[in-house]
C-alpha cells in the first residue's frame, strides 16, 4: 500500500476501549507486526506527499473494507 497502513481493529472506533493502556496498544502492535511479517517498504524514486487528509481517507477506506469482510488474518497459505 502506498503511504503505509496498519490494520488493527483496536484502532477503530468499534474496537477501541478506554481501558487500553499505552503498553497494551504497543504490545498488540508488536504482535501484529511479528505475526504478519511486517516490513518497511523501501521505495525508489521520488516519494509522494502524504497529508493528514490522505491518511484519514485511507484509514476510513480500510475500516469500510474490514467492516465488510471482517478482521480476520488469512492463513499464511493464502499468501
Secondary structure, 3 states (H helix, E strand, C coil): CCCCCCCCHHHCCCCCCCCCCHHHHHHHHHHHHHHCCCCCCCCCCCCCCCCHHHHHHHHHHHHHHHHHHCCCCCCHHHC
